[in-house]
Amino acid sequence: MHQTNSSKGNEFSGEIAMIVAADENNAIGKKGNLLCHLPNDLKHFKQITEHHTVVMGRKTFESLPKGALPNRKNIVMTSQKDAKFNDCIVCHSLDEVWKHCENEDKVFFIGGEQIYKLIIDKADTLHLTRIHHAFPDADTFFPAIDPNEWTLVEEKQQDADDRHPFDYTFFTYIRKKQTK
Ligand SMILES: NC(=O)c1ccc[n+]([C@@H]2O[C@H](COP(=O)([O-])OP(=O)(O)OC[C@H]3O[C@@H](n4cnc5c(N)ncnc54)[C@H](OP(=O)(O)O)[C@@H]3O)[C@@H](O)[C@H]2O)c1
């Protein structure tokens, strides 16, 4: 049975996971898009999130080249009351998200910056792809990862090749148990 983070109260009883690809400065995007194309990272993202629920901000949804992600329940967060997005559930608050996830054992928050900021203090798990490069002119960032809050449980290094311009590492962190 998954041990959830006590700070999130009774809002959601399952695992709250985040998944992100960030550069050495925690940058995640530029002008509404990802920083670079890493096919193996997209594969990794698909493997981890498929058949689960994914929650994203409206701007991230609008950046998806083919709209809603297949084989996943897509939830888009927006403040726009009448917004509709093809094949997505629209939510205006985290409380609304939890109502749509009552029967789920795990929910993935997939960005962007605003959504990571909203959820990081409640999250149980972080799947971080660290891109070993510093992109100039990035304009969106993942929040600082406090080493006192997270335990590294998995690490897999990947070398650059003709399809991947930079080295990158798949990290998995879980939140340290609260002692209070
Ligand atoms: N590297 C990665 O792993 C990764 C992953 C995802 C995204 N990204 C990148 O991140 C960038 C987008 O990030 P972003 O921070 O600009 O946008 P975002 O988080 O994707 O979306 C922001 C929007 O979400 C809605 N929103 C935010 N907080 C909300 C709340 N509490 N309640 C209801 N709605 C809320 C608002 O929509 P309305 O304005 O409609 O009200 C807001 O404008 C893009 O460049 C994208 O490519 C990178």
Ligand as a Chemical Component Dictionary entry (heavy atoms), coordinates in Angstrom:
data_LIG
# 
_chem_comp.id                   LIG 
_chem_comp.type                 NON-POLYMER 
_chem_comp.pdbx_formal_charge   0 
_chem_comp.three_letter_code    LIG 
# 
loop_
_chem_comp_atom.comp_id 
_chem_comp_atom.atom_id 
_chem_comp_atom.alt_atom_id 
_chem_comp_atom.type_symbol 
_chem_comp_atom.charge 
_chem_comp_atom.model_Cartn_x 
_chem_comp_atom.model_Cartn_y 
_chem_comp_atom.model_Cartn_z 
_chem_comp_atom.pdbx_ordinal 
LIG N1  N1  N 0  10.057 19.906 -19.598 1  
LIG C1  C1  C 0  8.904  19.407 -19.187 2  
LIG O1  O1  O 0  8.856  18.298 -18.652 3  
LIG C2  C2  C 0  7.645  20.191 -19.383 4  
LIG C3  C3  C 0  6.416  19.637 -19.013 5  
LIG C4  C4  C 0  5.252  20.404 -19.207 6  
LIG C5  C5  C 0  5.341  21.681 -19.739 7  
LIG N2  N2  N 1  6.552  22.168 -20.071 8  
LIG C6  C6  C 0  6.680  23.533 -20.621 9  
LIG O2  O2  O 0  6.182  24.450 -19.653 10 
LIG C7  C7  C 0  5.717  25.616 -20.336 11 
LIG C8  C8  C 0  4.300  25.935 -19.851 12 
LIG O3  O3  O 0  4.321  26.193 -18.464 13 
LIG P1  P1  P 0  3.473  27.415 -17.852 14 
LIG O4  O4  O 0  3.805  27.506 -16.410 15 
LIG O5  O5  O -1 3.676  28.634 -18.721 16 
LIG O6  O6  O 0  1.965  26.952 -18.087 17 
LIG P2  P2  P 0  1.087  25.711 -17.538 18 
LIG O7  O7  O 0  1.413  25.434 -16.112 19 
LIG O8  O8  O 0  1.157  24.604 -18.517 20 
LIG O9  O9  O 0  -0.386 26.328 -17.688 21 
LIG C9  C9  C 0  -0.694 27.495 -16.992 22 
LIG C10 C10 C 0  -2.192 27.685 -17.024 23 
LIG O10 O10 O 0  -2.820 26.690 -16.222 24 
LIG C11 C11 C 0  -3.958 27.236 -15.605 25 
LIG N3  N3  N 0  -3.789 27.187 -14.149 26 
LIG C12 C12 C 0  -2.650 27.334 -13.425 27 
LIG N4  N4  N 0  -2.887 27.213 -12.108 28 
LIG C13 C13 C 0  -4.210 26.985 -11.985 29 
LIG C14 C14 C 0  -5.077 26.786 -10.863 30 
LIG N5  N5  N 0  -4.627 26.794 -9.597  31 
LIG N6  N6  N 0  -6.384 26.577 -11.106 32 
LIG C15 C15 C 0  -6.884 26.548 -12.373 33 
LIG N7  N7  N 0  -6.114 26.735 -13.469 34 
LIG C16 C16 C 0  -4.798 26.956 -13.278 35 
LIG C17 C17 C 0  -4.098 28.667 -16.120 36 
LIG O11 O11 O 0  -4.869 28.593 -17.309 37 
LIG P3  P3  P 0  -5.775 29.836 -17.842 38 
LIG O12 O12 O 0  -4.794 30.899 -18.234 39 
LIG O13 O13 O 0  -6.512 29.256 -19.012 40 
LIG O14 O14 O 0  -6.646 30.239 -16.695 41 
LIG C18 C18 C 0  -2.662 29.007 -16.449 42 
LIG O15 O15 O 0  -2.503 30.056 -17.392 43 
LIG C19 C19 C 0  5.769  25.295 -21.836 44 
LIG O16 O16 O 0  6.957  25.846 -22.386 45 
LIG C20 C20 C 0  5.831  23.778 -21.858 46 
LIG O17 O17 O 0  6.449  23.271 -23.024 47 
LIG C21 C21 C 0  7.703  21.455 -19.918 48 
# 
loop_
_chem_comp_bond.comp_id 
_chem_comp_bond.atom_id_1 
_chem_comp_bond.atom_id_2 
_chem_comp_bond.value_order 
_chem_comp_bond.pdbx_ordinal 
LIG N1  C1  SING 1  
LIG C1  O1  DOUB 2  
LIG C1  C2  SING 3  
LIG C2  C3  SING 4  
LIG C2  C21 DOUB 5  
LIG C3  C4  DOUB 6  
LIG C4  C5  SING 7  
LIG C5  N2  DOUB 8  
LIG N2  C6  SING 9  
LIG N2  C21 SING 10 
LIG C6  O2  SING 11 
LIG C6  C20 SING 12 
LIG O2  C7  SING 13 
LIG C7  C8  SING 14 
LIG C7  C19 SING 15 
LIG C8  O3  SING 16 
LIG O3  P1  SING 17 
LIG P1  O4  DOUB 18 
LIG P1  O5  SING 19 
LIG P1  O6  SING 20 
LIG O6  P2  SING 21 
LIG P2  O7  DOUB 22 
LIG P2  O8  SING 23 
LIG P2  O9  SING 24 
LIG O9  C9  SING 25 
LIG C9  C10 SING 26 
LIG C10 O10 SING 27 
LIG C10 C18 SING 28 
LIG O10 C11 SING 29 
LIG C11 N3  SING 30 
LIG C11 C17 SING 31 
LIG N3  C12 SING 32 
LIG N3  C16 SING 33 
LIG C12 N4  DOUB 34 
LIG N4  C13 SING 35 
LIG C13 C14 SING 36 
LIG C13 C16 DOUB 37 
LIG C14 N5  SING 38 
LIG C14 N6  DOUB 39 
LIG N6  C15 SING 40 
LIG C15 N7  DOUB 41 
LIG N7  C16 SING 42 
LIG C17 O11 SING 43 
LIG C17 C18 SING 44 
LIG O11 P3  SING 45 
LIG P3  O12 DOUB 46 
LIG P3  O13 SING 47 
LIG P3  O14 SING 48 
LIG C18 O15 SING 49 
LIG C19 O16 SING 50 
LIG C19 C20 SING 51 
LIG C20 O17 SING 52 
# 
